[in-house]
């Protein structure tokens, strides 16, 4: 007898949703009776989650990070949808998918969501998706190659960098000048300068150059 599998898919690109559907239907055809709800933005995802009874919970969710925000403004991304789903259906196995491969974004998602699966879209093939479904549905964790590469760098890195310093590195890597970082981070310019100085000491950088700081941060998977 086939097991029931209730799935929520959230992505604002219909072609990508179609790819996920085909891969999941192919994987499930022998062992699972599949029902799917498909949302293209945060509002649709919230509506599905709210009207899905706990007696028929979601078993699996595939959630894109970048989504149109909810009309009420409190959920602005797939990360927010994943948190909301955890509150309502805490047994759902969650796979996060994203185009973003920046180390800071990967780090934040892993730290805040600790998803059961995490795939960078550029890594994805149908066989990769099948393997991810297999691992996640069997109560294991699956990360695609770009995520694993980031984790290896973090494990090899003996420098602890807090969230504020990661934000400083991220904005510098996007071309924001130090004098303008106060527009993005709630610290005074002197506090930011002090953090940059301490970061350079931690990373053993003697140059005043921000580019040298970013070069070392990239090597260590911090950006």
Secondary structure, DSSP 8 states (H G I E B T S, - for coil): --EEEEEEEE-S-HHHHHHHHHHHHHHHTTTEEEEEEEESSHHHHHHHHHHS-GGG--SEEEEES-----TTSS--SHHHHHHHHHHH-TT-EEEEEES---HHHHHHHHHHH--SEEEEGGG--HHHHHHHHHHHHTT--EE-HHHHHHHHHHHH------HHHHHHHHHHHTT--GGGGGGTSSS-HHHHHHHHHHHHHHTT-----HHHHHHHHHHTT--
